[in-house]
Amino acid sequence: MNFAKHLAEDRRRIILHTLAESPGYCCNGYLLQQMLAGNAHNVAIDTLTVELSTLQEWGLVTVAEVGTVPMATLTQRGLDVATDRAVVPGVARRQPGA
Protein backbone atom coordinates (compact mmCIF):
# COMPACT_ATOMS: atom_id res chain seq x y z
CA MET A 1 0.00 0.00 0.00
CA ASN A 2 1.36 3.43 -0.81
CA PHE A 3 1.68 6.09 1.85
CA ALA A 4 -1.00 8.44 0.45
CA LYS A 5 -3.57 5.61 0.43
CA HIS A 6 -2.67 4.71 4.01
CA LEU A 7 -3.14 8.35 5.10
CA ALA A 8 -6.54 8.59 3.38
CA GLU A 9 -7.76 5.38 5.03
CA ASP A 10 -6.64 6.65 8.43
CA ARG A 11 -8.34 10.04 7.88
CA ARG A 12 -11.60 8.25 7.09
CA ARG A 13 -11.28 6.15 10.26
CA ILE A 14 -10.74 9.27 12.37
CA ILE A 15 -13.72 11.02 10.78
CA LEU A 16 -16.04 8.08 11.49
CA HIS A 17 -14.72 7.65 15.03
CA THR A 18 -15.17 11.38 15.72
CA LEU A 19 -18.75 11.29 14.45
CA ALA A 20 -19.47 8.20 16.55
CA GLU A 21 -18.45 10.13 19.67
CA SER A 22 -20.25 13.38 18.73
CA PRO A 23 -23.65 14.39 20.09
CA GLY A 24 -26.30 13.32 17.59
CA TYR A 25 -23.60 11.56 15.57
CA CYS A 26 -22.96 14.78 13.63
CA CYS A 27 -20.23 17.37 13.41
CA ASN A 28 -19.35 20.32 11.19
CA GLY A 29 -16.40 20.35 8.86
CA TYR A 30 -14.32 22.77 10.88
CA LEU A 31 -14.49 20.63 14.00
CA LEU A 32 -13.67 17.52 11.98
CA GLN A 33 -10.70 19.39 10.51
CA GLN A 34 -9.48 20.20 14.03
CA MET A 35 -9.91 16.57 15.15
CA LEU A 36 -7.89 15.41 12.15
CA ALA A 37 -5.15 17.94 12.96
CA GLY A 38 -5.07 16.63 16.53
CA ASN A 39 -4.40 13.18 15.08
CA ALA A 40 -1.47 14.28 12.88
CA HIS A 41 -3.60 14.89 9.74
CA ASN A 42 -3.32 18.62 9.07
CA VAL A 43 -5.50 18.85 5.95
CA ALA A 44 -7.18 21.60 3.97
CA ILE A 45 -10.97 21.88 4.07
CA ASP A 46 -10.98 20.78 0.41
CA THR A 47 -9.31 17.49 1.37
CA LEU A 48 -11.86 16.98 4.14
CA THR A 49 -14.68 17.68 1.69
CA VAL A 50 -13.33 14.98 -0.66
CA GLU A 51 -13.12 12.49 2.22
CA LEU A 52 -16.69 13.29 3.31
CA SER A 53 -17.92 12.85 -0.27
CA THR A 54 -16.20 9.47 -0.45
CA LEU A 55 -17.73 8.36 2.85
CA GLN A 56 -21.14 9.56 1.67
CA GLU A 57 -20.82 7.58 -1.59
CA TRP A 58 -20.11 4.48 0.51
CA GLY A 59 -23.21 5.10 2.66
CA LEU A 60 -21.23 5.75 5.85
CA VAL A 61 -22.24 9.40 6.34
CA THR A 62 -24.67 11.95 5.03
CA VAL A 63 -23.41 15.43 4.26
CA ALA A 64 -25.40 18.65 4.17
CA GLU A 65 -24.13 22.15 3.53
CA VAL A 66 -25.01 24.65 6.27
CA GLY A 67 -24.13 27.89 4.56
CA THR A 68 -20.66 27.12 3.27
CA VAL A 69 -19.80 24.61 6.01
CA PRO A 70 -20.23 20.87 5.49
CA MET A 71 -22.17 19.09 8.24
CA ALA A 72 -21.59 15.33 8.40
CA THR A 73 -23.91 12.85 10.10
CA LEU A 74 -23.02 9.22 10.71
CA THR A 75 -25.30 6.54 9.27
CA GLN A 76 -25.96 3.21 10.97
CA ARG A 77 -23.54 1.55 8.57
CA GLY A 78 -20.95 4.20 9.41
CA LEU A 79 -21.45 3.53 13.11
CA ASP A 80 -20.92 -0.18 12.49
CA VAL A 81 -17.61 0.59 10.77
CA ALA A 82 -16.55 3.11 13.45
CA THR A 83 -17.14 0.53 16.18
CA ASP A 84 -15.44 -2.31 14.26
CA ARG A 85 -18.67 -4.28 13.74
CA ALA A 86 -18.20 -3.99 9.98
CA VAL A 87 -15.24 -3.58 7.66
CA VAL A 88 -15.18 -1.36 4.58
CA PRO A 89 -12.18 -1.40 2.24
CA GLY A 90 -10.75 2.12 2.18
CA VAL A 91 -11.28 2.75 5.90
CA ALA A 92 -8.48 1.80 8.28
CA ARG A 93 -9.37 -0.31 11.29
CA ARG A 94 -8.45 0.72 14.81
CA GLN A 95 -5.41 -0.98 16.23
CA PRO A 96 -5.75 -3.06 19.42
CA GLY A 97 -5.62 -0.83 22.46
CA ALA A 98 -6.42 2.31 20.46
C-alpha positions as CSV (number, residue, x, y, z in Angstrom):
1,M,0.0,0.0,0.0
2,N,1.4,3.4,-0.8
3,F,1.7,6.1,1.9
4,A,-1.0,8.4,0.4
5,K,-3.6,5.6,0.4
6,H,-2.7,4.7,4.0
7,L,-3.1,8.3,5.1
8,A,-6.5,8.6,3.4
9,E,-7.8,5.4,5.0
10,D,-6.6,6.6,8.4
11,R,-8.3,10.0,7.9
12,R,-11.6,8.2,7.1
13,R,-11.3,6.1,10.3
14,I,-10.7,9.3,12.4
15,I,-13.7,11.0,10.8
16,L,-16.0,8.1,11.5
17,H,-14.7,7.7,15.0
18,T,-15.2,11.4,15.7
19,L,-18.7,11.3,14.5
20,A,-19.5,8.2,16.6
21,E,-18.5,10.1,19.7
22,S,-20.2,13.4,18.7
23,P,-23.6,14.4,20.1
24,G,-26.3,13.3,17.6
25,Y,-23.6,11.6,15.6
26,C,-23.0,14.8,13.6
27,C,-20.2,17.4,13.4
28,N,-19.3,20.3,11.2
29,G,-16.4,20.3,8.9
30,Y,-14.3,22.8,10.9
31,L,-14.5,20.6,14.0
32,L,-13.7,17.5,12.0
33,Q,-10.7,19.4,10.5
34,Q,-9.5,20.2,14.0
35,M,-9.9,16.6,15.1
36,L,-7.9,15.4,12.2
37,A,-5.1,17.9,13.0
38,G,-5.1,16.6,16.5
39,N,-4.4,13.2,15.1
40,A,-1.5,14.3,12.9
41,H,-3.6,14.9,9.7
42,N,-3.3,18.6,9.1
43,V,-5.5,18.8,5.9
44,A,-7.2,21.6,4.0
45,I,-11.0,21.9,4.1
46,D,-11.0,20.8,0.4
47,T,-9.3,17.5,1.4
48,L,-11.9,17.0,4.1
49,T,-14.7,17.7,1.7
50,V,-13.3,15.0,-0.7
51,E,-13.1,12.5,2.2
52,L,-16.7,13.3,3.3
53,S,-17.9,12.8,-0.3
54,T,-16.2,9.5,-0.5
55,L,-17.7,8.4,2.9
56,Q,-21.1,9.6,1.7
57,E,-20.8,7.6,-1.6
58,W,-20.1,4.5,0.5
59,G,-23.2,5.1,2.7
60,L,-21.2,5.8,5.8
61,V,-22.2,9.4,6.3
62,T,-24.7,12.0,5.0
63,V,-23.4,15.4,4.3
64,A,-25.4,18.7,4.2
65,E,-24.1,22.1,3.5
66,V,-25.0,24.6,6.3
67,G,-24.1,27.9,4.6
68,T,-20.7,27.1,3.3
69,V,-19.8,24.6,6.0
70,P,-20.2,20.9,5.5
71,M,-22.2,19.1,8.2
72,A,-21.6,15.3,8.4
73,T,-23.9,12.8,10.1
74,L,-23.0,9.2,10.7
75,T,-25.3,6.5,9.3
76,Q,-26.0,3.2,11.0
77,R,-23.5,1.6,8.6
78,G,-21.0,4.2,9.4
79,L,-21.5,3.5,13.1
80,D,-20.9,-0.2,12.5
81,V,-17.6,0.6,10.8
82,A,-16.6,3.1,13.4
83,T,-17.1,0.5,16.2
84,D,-15.4,-2.3,14.3
85,R,-18.7,-4.3,13.7
86,A,-18.2,-4.0,10.0
87,V,-15.2,-3.6,7.7
88,V,-15.2,-1.4,4.6
89,P,-12.2,-1.4,2.2
90,G,-10.7,2.1,2.2
91,V,-11.3,2.7,5.9
92,A,-8.5,1.8,8.3
93,R,-9.4,-0.3,11.3
94,R,-8.4,0.7,14.8
95,Q,-5.4,-1.0,16.2
96,P,-5.8,-3.1,19.4
97,G,-5.6,-0.8,22.5
98,A,-6.4,2.3,20.5
